[in-house]
Amino acid sequence: MNEHPDESKWIQQHLANERTYLAWIRTSITIMGLGFLAAGIVFQSTPYGEVGHTLAAIAGISSVMLGFIIMGLATMDYMVKRSVIYANLSHYKLVS
């Protein structure tokens, strides 16, 4: 391999960025799953009446929306960090 020893730190940064992104994606999927579970309670008949159904629907829809927001923000953060890492790497290659 003709890699410069310092170049491995850029690879480590990229891999750490990917791990962080995937952790956020797993978190958002979990939150959305909880939202679907809460929304599923709406379709079950319970003796708590209309208030319970309304609260379950609000909690379910809010959780799903929060999951999508987290997923979008995580993707934007990943892309920004990736471009910074690549910019630093290309700058490093031009200087060397």
Residue, then its C-alpha position, 0 to 999 in steps of 0.5 A: m500500500n502506498e498510503h501515507p500513515d496520516e491518511s488512516k486518520w481520515i479513513q477512521q473519521h469517515l468510518a466513525n461518521e458512518r457509524t454515527y449516522l447508522a446509530w441515528i437511523r436505528t434510533s429514528i426507526t425505533i421511534m417510528g416503530l413505537g409510533f406505529l405501536a401507539a397508533g395501533i392502540v387506536f384500533q383496539s376497543t378499550p373502555y377508556g373511550e374517545v380520550g384514550h384513542t385521541l391521545a394514542a393517535i396523537a402520540g403515534i403520529s407525533s412519534v412517526m413524524l419525530g422519527f422522520i425528522i431525526m432521519g432527515l437531520a441525521t442524513m444532512d449531518y452525515m452529508v455535511k461531515r462527509s464533505v468536510i472529511y473529503a475536503n480535508l482529505s483532498h486538501y491533504k493530497l494536494v499539499s503532500 
